[in-house]
C-alpha cells in the first residue's frame, strides 16, 4: 500500500511539473500555434481519442470582458459548500472564492464579497473574516489580485476541486507549494558546491 501511495505521489509530482511547463509554453503561443502543437503531440504519441474538456477558467487581462466560468448556474452557494464539506474557516474561504470565480463570474473579490457569500450560504459567521481570508492566502489558496483584491490561486482551485476527498486535496497542495529552504540548508549547499 505504501509503495502504491509513493508511486501515486511521484506521478502527481511529475504531472504537476509537466503541467506547469506546458502552461508556460502554451501561453507563448497564439491559438493556431496551440492547436498545431496539440495535433502534433497527439500524432507523435498516437493519441487518437482526446476527450473534449469542458470550458473552464482562463486568465484574463484587467478590463477585458470576462466569459462565464461555468455554464451551470443552478448550484447555490449553500449546496456547493454542503457538497465540498469545508472543515475550517480557511477551507470555507477557499470554497467561497471558488464559487465566486466559477459561479458568479467574479474572479477578483474583496473580503466583504466572501463575507456576504458566506451569509448567503447560511454558514456560521467568521469570527474575523479578514483574518480568515489572510490565512487562506498564507496557505496558498488565494493570490493577490488587481487593486488590492484577492483571487483564487491555481493551487486553491485544485484543492477545492478535490474536496471532499481530503487525501487528494492535501496531495494537490504538497506539489503546488514551492519548497522552502532554510538558511542552514542554503549555506550548506553553497559550501558543498
TORPA-427603 format. One record per residue: residue in three letters; residue number from 1; x, y, z of N, C-alpha, C in turn. Coordinates in pm, 1 decimal, decimal comma, m for minus. Layout:
BEGIN
[ALA NUM [X Y Z] [X Y Z] [X Y Z]]
...
This chain:
BEGIN
[UNK 1 [82,8 m119,5 0,0] [0,0 0,0 0,0] [87,0 125,6 0,0]]
[UNK 2 [196,5 122,4 79,6] [285,6 238,0 84,7] [354,3 261,1 m48,6]]
[UNK 3 [392,6 151,1 m117,6] [454,6 165,4 m249,7] [357,1 226,6 m348,8]]
[UNK 4 [230,2 188,2 m336,4] [128,4 244,4 m425,2] [112,2 393,9 m400,1]]
[UNK 5 [107,1 435,2 m273,5] [95,4 577,7 m239,1] [217,1 655,3 m286,3]]
[UNK 6 [336,5 596,9 m267,7] [458,9 664,1 m311,9] [459,8 679,4 m463,7]]
[UNK 7 [416,4 575,4 m534,6] [410,2 582,5 m681,0] [309,4 688,6 m725,1]]
[UNK 8 [195,1 694,8 m655,1] [94,8 796,3 m686,8] [149,2 936,0 m662,9]]
[UNK 9 [219,7 955,3 m552,1] [276,7 1086,5 m521,5] [381,2 1125,7 m624,7]]
[UNK 10 [464,1 1030,2 m667,1] [563,6 1058,6 m771,0] [495,1 1096,1 m902,0]]
[UNK 11 [388,7 1023,3 m935,1] [314,5 1051,7 m1057,7] [252,4 1190,7 m1052,4]]
[UNK 12 [192,6 1225,0 m937,2] [132,2 1357,4 m922,3] [236,6 1467,9 m930,6]]
[UNK 13 [353,6 1443,7 m871,4] [460,5 1543,8 m877,4] [505,0 1565,7 m1021,5]]
[UNK 14 [521,8 1456,2 m1095,2] [563,1 1466,3 m1235,2] [456,0 1536,6 m1318,4]]
[UNK 15 [329,2 1501,7 m1295,4] [220,0 1567,5 m1368,2] [213,1 1716,2 m1337,4]]
[UNK 16 [231,8 1751,2 m1211,2] [228,6 1891,8 m1171,7] [340,8 1969,8 m1239,7]]
[UNK 17 [460,3 1911,9 m1241,4] [574,9 1977,5 m1305,2] [552,4 1990,4 m1456,3]]
[UNK 18 [501,5 1884,0 m1518,2] [476,4 1886,7 m1662,4] [368,2 1989,4 m1696,5]]
[UNK 19 [264,8 1996,1 m1614,4] [157,4 2092,2 m1638,7] [208,7 2235,3 m1630,6]]
[UNK 20 [291,4 2263,4 m1531,3] [347,6 2397,0 m1515,8] [429,1 2435,9 m1638,5]]
[UNK 21 [512,8 2344,1 m1685,2] [594,9 2372,4 m1802,8] [509,1 2386,4 m1928,6]]
[UNK 22 [407,8 2300,1 m1942,9] [322,4 2304,8 m2061,4] [243,7 2436,1 m2066,6]]
[UNK 23 [190,3 2477,8 m1953,8] [114,8 2603,3 m1949,6] [205,2 2720,3 m1985,8]]
[UNK 24 [326,4 2717,0 m1934,9] [422,2 2823,2 m1966,3] [449,1 2829,7 m2116,9]]
[UNK 25 [467,7 2714,9 m2178,3] [491,8 2711,7 m2322,8] [368,5 2754,3 m2402,5]]
[UNK 26 [252,4 2704,2 m2363,5] [130,1 2736,4 m2436,3] [95,5 2883,6 m2428,4]]
[UNK 27 [129,5 2949,1 m2318,6] [99,0 3092,2 m2305,8] [176,0 3175,2 m2407,7]]
[UNK 28 [288,8 3124,2 m2453,6] [368,8 3199,1 m2551,5] [317,3 3182,8 m2693,5]]
[UNK 29 [224,7 3089,5 m2715,6] [172,7 3063,0 m2849,3] [36,1 3128,1 m2868,1]]
[UNK 30 [3,0 3156,0 m2995,5] [m132,6 3201,4 m3024,3] [m222,8 3078,3 m3037,6]]
[UNK 31 [m351,3 3099,3 m3062,3] [m446,3 2987,9 m3069,1] [m408,6 2886,9 m3177,6]]
[UNK 32 [m366,0 2936,1 m3293,3] [m329,3 2846,5 m3402,7] [m206,5 2763,4 m3364,7]]
[UNK 33 [m111,5 2825,3 m3299,7] [8,6 2753,3 m3256,1] [m24,2 2647,2 m3152,8]]
[UNK 34 [m115,2 2679,3 m3061,5] [m156,5 2581,3 m2960,4] [m222,8 2460,7 m3026,2]]
[UNK 35 [m311,9 2488,0 m3123,2] [m381,6 2379,4 m3192,5] [m282,6 2291,9 m3268,6]]
[UNK 36 [m187,0 2354,0 m3335,5] [m86,6 2279,0 m3410,1] [m3,0 2193,0 m3315,6]]
[UNK 37 [38,1 2249,2 m3203,5] [118,5 2174,0 m3107,3] [40,5 2055,2 m3051,3]]
[UNK 38 [m86,7 2076,3 m3018,0] [m168,7 1965,8 m2967,1] [m183,7 1854,6 m3070,7]]
[UNK 39 [m210,6 1892,3 m3196,4] [m224,6 1791,8 m3302,4] [m94,3 1715,7 m3322,5]]
[UNK 40 [17,5 1787,0 m3319,4] [147,4 1723,8 m3337,8] [176,6 1626,1 m3224,6]]
[UNK 41 [153,0 1668,0 m3101,5] [177,6 1580,1 m2986,5] [86,4 1457,9 m2988,7]]
[UNK 42 [m40,9 1477,0 m3026,4] [m131,8 1362,2 m3029,9] [m91,3 1264,8 m3140,2]]
[UNK 43 [m41,2 1315,5 m3252,3] [7,2 1227,3 m3358,8] [136,7 1157,6 m3316,8]]
[UNK 44 [227,1 1231,2 m3254,0] [354,7 1176,4 m3211,1] [336,6 1064,0 m3109,3]]
[UNK 45 [244,4 1082,0 m3015,8] [221,7 982,1 m2911,9] [102,4 891,9 m2941,8]]
[UNK 46 [51,1 900,1 m3066,7] [m57,6 816,3 m3114,7] [m178,5 820,5 m3021,5]]
[UNK 47 [m219,2 940,6 m2986,1] [m337,3 962,1 m2903,7] [m446,9 1008,2 m2997,7]]
[UNK 48 [m543,5 919,4 m3021,7] [m647,2 949,8 m3120,3] [m777,1 999,2 m3060,8]]
[UNK 49 [m802,5 966,3 m2936,2] [m933,4 999,0 m2879,0] [m918,6 1088,1 m2756,3]]
[UNK 50 [m879,4 1210,5 m2778,9] [m868,4 1305,2 m2668,6] [m1008,4 1358,2 m2640,2]]
[UNK 51 [m1061,0 1332,1 m2519,6] [m1194,8 1382,9 m2489,9] [m1194,6 1534,4 m2482,7]]
[UNK 52 [m1302,2 1592,8 m2530,0] [m1312,5 1738,9 m2525,6] [m1329,7 1782,5 m2380,8]]
[UNK 53 [m1245,6 1871,8 m2336,4] [m1254,7 1923,1 m2199,5] [m1363,3 2029,1 m2193,7]]
[UNK 54 [m1438,2 2031,4 m2084,2] [m1538,7 2136,2 m2072,6] [m1471,9 2272,0 m2061,5]]
[UNK 55 [m1537,0 2377,1 m2108,4] [m1474,9 2508,9 m2096,8] [m1453,7 2543,0 m1950,8]]
[UNK 56 [m1336,5 2592,3 m1919,1] [m1304,7 2623,0 m1780,3] [m1252,5 2763,4 m1766,3]]
[UNK 57 [m1199,8 2794,2 m1649,6] [m1148,9 2928,7 m1627,1] [m1026,6 2956,4 m1713,3]]
[UNK 58 [m1006,9 3080,4 m1745,0] [m888,4 3120,1 m1819,7] [m840,5 3252,5 m1763,1]]
[UNK 59 [m715,4 3281,5 m1788,1] [m659,6 3406,5 m1740,2] [m708,3 3519,3 m1829,9]]
[UNK 60 [m751,2 3628,4 m1770,1] [m797,2 3742,4 m1848,1] [m720,1 3865,5 m1805,0]]
[UNK 61 [m700,4 3953,7 m1899,3] [m634,0 4079,6 m1867,9] [m733,1 4170,4 m1797,1]]
[UNK 62 [m682,6 4262,5 m1718,6] [m767,9 4356,8 m1647,2] [m848,7 4436,7 m1747,5]]
[UNK 63 [m975,1 4453,6 m1722,4] [m1070,2 4528,5 m1804,6] [m1108,2 4454,4 m1932,2]]
[UNK 64 [m1059,9 4330,1 m1952,1] [m1103,5 4250,3 m2066,1] [m1239,8 4191,4 m2031,6]]
[UNK 65 [m1333,1 4184,7 m2126,4] [m1462,1 4124,5 m2095,5] [m1442,4 3979,0 m2052,5]]
[UNK 66 [m1509,9 3939,6 m1948,3] [m1492,0 3806,6 m1892,1] [m1602,6 3714,5 m1940,5]]
[UNK 67 [m1563,2 3595,5 m1990,4] [m1662,0 3495,9 m2028,8] [m1713,1 3428,7 m1902,1]]
[UNK 68 [m1823,9 3361,3 m1912,3] [m1875,6 3286,2 m1798,5] [m1779,6 3171,8 m1767,7]]
[UNK 69 [m1746,2 3154,8 m1640,0] [m1658,4 3045,0 m1599,8] [m1733,2 2913,0 m1603,1]]
[UNK 70 [m1857,7 2915,5 m1569,3] [m1934,7 2792,8 m1561,8] [m2071,3 2816,4 m1623,0]]
[UNK 71 [m2113,7 2724,3 m1704,5] [m2245,5 2735,5 m1766,0] [m2353,5 2690,5 m1668,4]]
[UNK 72 [m2316,7 2605,0 m1570,9] [m2413,4 2557,7 m1472,3] [m2424,1 2659,1 m1359,8]]
[UNK 73 [m2532,6 2732,2 m1358,4] [m2551,8 2833,2 m1255,8] [m2656,8 2789,5 m1154,6]]
[UNK 74 [m2703,6 2663,8 m1163,7] [m2813,9 2620,9 m1080,1] [m2771,1 2583,2 m937,7]]
[UNK 75 [m2645,5 2555,1 m914,7] [m2597,6 2514,0 m783,2] [m2584,9 2636,3 m693,0]]
[UNK 76 [m2657,3 2637,0 m582,7] [m2649,9 2750,3 m490,3] [m2521,9 2741,5 m407,4]]
[UNK 77 [m2485,1 2852,2 m346,1] [m2365,7 2854,4 m260,9] [m2382,1 2758,0 m145,0]]
[UNK 78 [m2500,1 2749,5 m89,3] [m2526,5 2657,9 21,9] [m2504,9 2513,0 m22,5]]
[UNK 79 [m2558,9 2477,6 m140,4] [m2541,5 2341,7 m193,1] [m2395,0 2312,4 m223,3]]
[UNK 80 [m2325,4 2412,2 m279,5] [m2184,9 2394,0 m313,3] [m2101,8 2364,6 m187,4]]
[UNK 81 [m2123,6 2442,2 m82,6] [m2048,7 2420,5 41,3] [m2087,1 2288,2 107,6]]
[UNK 82 [m2212,6 2249,8 97,5] [m2253,8 2120,1 150,6] [m2182,5 2008,0 76,2]]
[UNK 83 [m2168,5 2022,8 m53,5] [m2102,1 1922,1 m137,4] [m1952,3 1914,1 m105,2]]
[UNK 84 [m1887,3 2027,6 m82,8] [m1742,4 2031,4 m60,4] [m1702,7 2003,8 84,9]]
[UNK 85 [m1791,1 2025,9 179,4] [m1768,9 1997,3 321,1] [m1641,0 2059,0 378,2]]
[UNK 86 [m1624,6 2191,1 369,5] [m1505,5 2252,2 430,5] [m1509,9 2235,5 582,0]]
[UNK 87 [m1393,8 2207,0 642,2] [m1387,7 2183,1 786,8] [m1337,3 2303,4 865,1]]
[UNK 88 [m1260,6 2389,3 799,9] [m1202,9 2504,3 870,1] [m1247,3 2633,0 802,0]]
[UNK 89 [m1227,9 2743,6 870,6] [m1259,3 2873,5 811,1] [m1177,9 2896,7 684,2]]
[UNK 90 [m1053,5 2853,9 685,1] [m965,4 2873,8 569,8] [m1016,8 2793,5 450,3]]
[UNK 91 [m1057,4 2669,7 472,8] [m1114,1 2589,5 364,3] [m1244,9 2651,2 314,1]]
[UNK 92 [m1324,3 2704,3 405,8] [m1450,3 2767,2 367,5] [m1423,8 2889,8 280,0]]
[UNK 93 [m1322,3 2968,6 315,3] [m1285,2 3084,6 233,3] [m1245,4 3038,4 92,8]]
[UNK 94 [m1166,1 2931,3 84,2] [m1124,2 2879,7 m47,0] [m1246,0 2835,5 m128,3]]
[UNK 95 [m1339,6 2766,6 m64,5] [m1461,0 2721,6 m134,2] [m1546,3 2840,2 m179,1]]
[UNK 96 [m1558,6 2940,2 m94,1] [m1635,7 3059,3 m130,9] [m1568,6 3134,5 m246,0]]
[UNK 97 [m1435,4 3142,3 m243,1] [m1360,6 3207,0 m352,2] [m1381,4 3130,7 m483,0]]
[UNK 98 [m1380,0 2998,7 m474,8] [m1405,0 2915,6 m593,0] [m1545,2 2943,9 m647,9]]
[UNK 99 [m1642,3 2949,5 m558,2] [m1780,8 2974,8 m600,1] [m1792,9 3112,3 m666,0]]
[UNK 100 [m1730,0 3212,8 m606,3] [m1734,0 3346,4 m666,3] [m1673,6 3345,5 m806,0]]
[UNK 101 [m1562,1 3276,2 m822,6] [m1492,5 3273,7 m951,4] [m1569,0 3195,8 m1057,5]]
[UNK 102 [m1621,5 3079,4 m1020,2] [m1679,7 2989,2 m1119,0] [m1830,6 3002,1 m1136,5]]
[UNK 103 [m1900,6 3047,5 m1036,2] [m2045,6 3053,5 m1044,8] [m2100,0 3195,8 m1048,6]]
[UNK 104 [m2019,6 3291,4 m1006,6] [m2065,5 3430,8 m1004,5] [m1985,7 3520,6 m1098,9]]
[UNK 105 [m1892,7 3464,5 m1173,1] [m1810,2 3542,0 m1266,5] [m1740,0 3657,6 m1196,6]]
[UNK 106 [m1688,8 3633,0 m1078,6] [m1620,3 3734,7 m1000,4] [m1481,9 3681,9 m963,1]]
[UNK 107 [m1386,5 3684,3 m1059,4] [m1253,9 3628,1 m1030,9] [m1173,9 3709,8 m930,3]]
[UNK 108 [m1200,8 3839,3 m917,7] [m1132,9 3925,0 m820,3] [m1236,8 3972,7 m719,5]]
[UNK 109 [m1206,3 3959,9 m592,0] [m1306,1 3989,9 m490,4] [m1240,9 4051,1 m367,7]]
[UNK 110 [m1325,3 4108,9 m283,3] [m1281,8 4168,8 m157,5] [m1328,0 4080,0 m42,6]]
[UNK 111 [m1277,7 4109,0 75,8] [m1319,5 4035,7 195,8] [m1470,4 4044,2 213,8]]
[UNK 112 [m1527,5 4160,3 183,7] [m1671,6 4177,8 201,7] [m1752,1 4086,2 109,0]]
[UNK 113 [m1698,1 4055,2 m10,3] [m1765,4 3962,9 m100,9] [m1770,1 3822,7 m40,4]]
[UNK 114 [m1658,5 3781,3 19,2] [m1651,5 3649,8 84,9] [m1750,2 3646,0 201,6]]
[UNK 115 [m1749,7 3750,6 280,9] [m1836,9 3757,6 398,7] [m1984,6 3753,8 357,1]]
[UNK 116 [m2020,5 3828,8 253,0] [m2158,9 3832,6 206,1] [m2203,0 3696,3 150,7]]
[UNK 117 [m2115,7 3630,5 74,5] [m2149,2 3498,6 19,8] [m2161,0 3395,8 132,3]]
[UNK 118 [m2078,1 3407,7 233,7] [m2085,3 3318,7 348,3] [m2222,2 3331,5 416,2]]
[UNK 119 [m2269,8 3454,2 430,9] [m2401,4 3478,1 490,4] [m2511,3 3422,2 400,9]]
[UNK 120 [m2499,4 3446,2 269,4] [m2598,0 3394,7 173,7] [m2605,7 3242,3 178,7]]
[UNK 121 [m2491,3 3177,9 199,6] [m2485,6 3031,9 204,3] [m2530,1 2976,3 339,4]]
[UNK 122 [m2571,1 3064,4 430,1] [m2620,5 3026,5 563,1] [m2515,0 2948,5 641,0]]
[UNK 123 [m2391,6 2996,6 633,4] [m2281,6 2933,8 705,9] [m2258,1 3007,4 837,5]]
[UNK 124 [m2187,8 2940,4 927,0] [m2150,1 3002,1 1053,9] [m2067,9 3126,4 1023,9]]
[UNK 125 [m2092,2 3233,6 1100,9] [m2020,2 3359,4 1079,2] [m1872,0 3341,1 1106,9]]
[UNK 126 [m1790,8 3413,8 1030,7] [m1647,9 3417,7 1058,4] [m1627,4 3501,2 1184,8]]
[UNK 127 [m1537,8 3458,1 1272,3] [m1508,0 3541,9 1388,6] [m1438,3 3669,2 1341,9]]
[UNK 128 [m1354,0 3656,8 1238,4] [m1289,2 3772,2 1177,1] [m1261,1 3734,8 1031,6]]
[UNK 129 [m1344,9 3779,6 941,6] [m1334,5 3741,8 800,5] [m1200,8 3782,5 740,2]]
[UNK 130 [m1149,6 3900,0 777,5] [m1021,5 3946,8 721,9] [m908,0 3852,8 760,4]]
[UNK 131 [m909,6 3803,1 882,7] [m804,8 3709,6 927,0] [m819,1 3576,8 853,8]]
[UNK 132 [m941,3 3530,0 836,3] [m963,4 3403,8 764,2] [m916,6 3414,2 619,2]]
[UNK 133 [m944,7 3526,7 554,6] [m900,7 3547,9 416,0] [m748,1 3557,0 411,1]]
[UNK 134 [m689,7 3627,3 506,5] [m543,6 3638,4 512,7] [m478,8 3501,3 533,3]]
[UNK 135 [m537,2 3420,5 620,0] [m484,0 3285,9 644,1] [m498,2 3197,3 520,5]]
[UNK 136 [m607,4 3214,0 446,0] [m624,9 3137,9 321,8] [m518,0 3176,8 220,0]]
[UNK 137 [m482,3 3304,6 217,3] [m375,3 3349,8 127,7] [m240,9 3291,6 171,8]]
[UNK 138 [m215,8 3288,5 302,8] [m90,3 3230,8 354,0] [m79,7 3082,3 322,7]]
[UNK 139 [m193,3 3013,6 323,2] [m194,8 2870,3 291,2] [m176,3 2845,6 141,0]]
[UNK 140 [m188,6 2950,1 59,7] [m170,4 2935,3 m84,2] [m299,6 2916,9 m160,8]]
[UNK 141 [m415,5 2925,8 m93,7] [m543,8 2910,2 m162,1] [m580,4 3034,4 m242,2]]
[UNK 142 [m535,7 3150,2 m196,9] [m566,5 3276,4 m263,1] [m438,3 3344,5 m306,9]]
[UNK 143 [m450,5 3430,6 m405,9] [m336,8 3508,8 m455,0] [m379,6 3655,1 m462,4]]
[UNK 144 [m282,3 3741,5 m472,6] [m310,7 3884,7 m484,6] [m373,3 3912,0 m620,3]]
[UNK 145 [m480,6 3989,4 m621,0] [m547,8 4026,6 m744,7] [m520,3 4172,7 m778,0]]
[UNK 146 [m600,6 4227,7 m864,5] [m583,5 4367,2 m904,6] [m639,5 4460,6 m798,2]]
[UNK 147 [m581,9 4576,9 m788,1] [m629,3 4683,1 m697,6] [m650,1 4636,2 m553,8]]
[UNK 148 [m559,3 4553,6 m503,7] [m567,4 4507,5 m365,4] [m671,1 4400,0 m341,4]]
[UNK 149 [m734,9 4354,3 m445,9] [m834,4 4248,2 m430,9] [m763,9 4112,8 m426,4]]
[UNK 150 [m835,8 4009,6 m392,9] [m783,7 3872,8 m390,1] [m842,5 3795,6 m507,0]]
[UNK 151 [m776,3 3682,7 m537,3] [m828,5 3592,4 m638,3] [m790,6 3449,9 m599,0]]
[UNK 152 [m862,1 3353,7 m649,8] [m834,2 3213,6 m622,6] [m705,6 3174,9 m693,9]]
[UNK 153 [m614,3 3110,5 m622,9] [m489,3 3066,8 m685,2] [m510,9 2932,7 m755,0]]
[UNK 154 [m416,1 2893,3 m836,9] [m425,5 2764,7 m906,3] [m427,4 2650,0 m805,9]]
[UNK 155 [m343,2 2658,5 m703,4] [m342,3 2550,9 m604,0] [m471,3 2550,7 m522,8]]
[UNK 156 [m527,4 2668,6 m495,9] [m655,5 2675,9 m426,6] [m766,8 2613,9 m509,1]]
[UNK 157 [m762,4 2638,8 m639,0] [m862,1 2581,9 m729,0] [m853,2 2429,7 m731,2]]
[UNK 158 [m731,2 2378,2 m742,4] [m713,1 2232,6 m743,4] [m756,6 2172,2 m609,8]]
[UNK 159 [m727,0 2241,2 m500,1] [m764,0 2192,4 m367,3] [m915,8 2180,7 m354,7]]
[UNK 160 [m987,3 2286,5 m391,6] [m1133,5 2285,7 m379,2] [m1194,1 2180,8 m471,4]]
[UNK 161 [m1141,6 2166,7 m592,5] [m1195,6 2067,3 m685,0] [m1179,5 1926,1 m630,4]]
[UNK 162 [m1073,9 1901,3 m552,3] [m1050,4 1768,6 m495,8] [m1139,4 1740,5 m374,3]]
[UNK 163 [m1189,0 1844,2 m309,3] [m1275,2 1823,1 m192,1] [m1403,9 1753,8 m234,3]]
[UNK 164 [m1463,5 1673,3 m149,6] [m1438,2 1649,9 m8,3] [m1333,1 1543,3 21,4]]
[UNK 165 [m1266,7 1490,1 m80,8] [m1161,3 1390,3 m59,7] [m1037,7 1459,7 m2,4]]
[UNK 166 [m1019,0 1453,9 127,9] [m910,7 1525,5 196,7] [m772,7 1478,2 152,0]]
[UNK 167 [m757,7 1348,5 131,9] [m627,0 1295,3 91,6] [m586,0 1350,8 m44,4]]
[UNK 168 [m679,0 1350,4 m138,5] [m649,8 1404,1 m271,9] [m626,1 1554,3 m265,3]]
[UNK 169 [m706,1 1623,8 m184,5] [m690,2 1768,8 m172,3] [m554,9 1804,5 m114,1]]
[UNK 170 [m514,2 1734,5 m9,2] [m384,7 1762,5 52,7] [m269,0 1727,9 m39,9]]
[UNK 171 [m285,9 1625,9 m122,6] [m177,2 1591,8 m215,3] [m159,8 1699,7 m321,6]]
[UNK 172 [m267,2 1770,9 m357,8] [m252,3 1879,7 m455,4] [m167,6 1991,9 m396,6]]
[UNK 173 [m184,3 2017,4 m267,3] [m106,3 2123,7 m203,2] [40,3 2085,6 m189,0]]
[UNK 174 [65,8 1958,7 m166,3] [203,3 1914,6 m146,3] [290,0 1942,8 m268,7]]
[UNK 175 [230,7 1940,2 m386,2] [309,0 1960,4 m508,3] [298,7 2100,6 m564,8]]
[UNK 176 [205,7 2177,8 m515,0] [189,8 2311,3 m571,0] [263,5 2418,0 m491,7]]
[UNK 177 [302,8 2386,8 m369,7] [375,4 2484,9 m288,8] [524,1 2473,6 m316,3]]
[UNK 178 [591,2 2585,8 m333,6] [735,6 2579,2 m352,7] [803,0 2533,9 m223,5]]
[UNK 179 [908,3 2455,4 m239,1] [983,6 2408,3 m123,2] [1060,3 2525,2 m63,7]]
[UNK 180 [1049,7 2540,6 67,3] [1121,1 2647,7 136,1] [1256,7 2595,2 180,6]]
[UNK 181 [1356,8 2677,5 163,8] [1488,9 2638,8 212,7] [1524,3 2728,8 330,3]]
[UNK 182 [1583,8 2666,8 428,3] [1626,5 2743,3 544,7] [1766,2 2797,3 518,6]]
[UNK 183 [1810,0 2887,3 600,5] [1943,8 2944,9 582,6] [2050,5 2837,1 594,6]]
[UNK 184 [2032,3 2745,9 689,7] [2132,1 2639,8 707,9] [2143,1 2554,3 583,2]]
[UNK 185 [2028,9 2517,9 522,7] [2031,5 2437,2 401,6] [2095,1 2514,9 287,3]]
[UNK 186 [2061,8 2641,5 274,9] [2117,7 2724,6 167,1] [2268,4 2738,8 185,5]]
[UNK 187 [2312,6 2758,5 308,2] [2456,6 2773,1 334,1] [2529,7 2642,3 310,2]]
[UNK 188 [2470,1 2529,2 349,9] [2536,5 2400,8 328,1] [2545,8 2369,2 178,9]]
[UNK 189 [2449,5 2413,6 99,4] [2456,1 2393,3 m45,6] [2570,0 2475,7 m104,6]]
[UNK 190 [2589,1 2598,7 m53,5] [2697,2 2683,5 m103,7] [2832,7 2621,8 m69,4]]
[UNK 191 [2846,0 2568,0 52,1] [2971,1 2509,2 96,2] [3004,5 2384,3 15,9]]
[UNK 192 [2903,9 2300,8 m11,9] [2928,8 2177,2 m83,9] [2953,3 2200,8 m231,6]]
[UNK 193 [2910,7 2314,4 m285,9] [2925,1 2341,5 m428,2] [3061,5 2389,1 m464,8]]
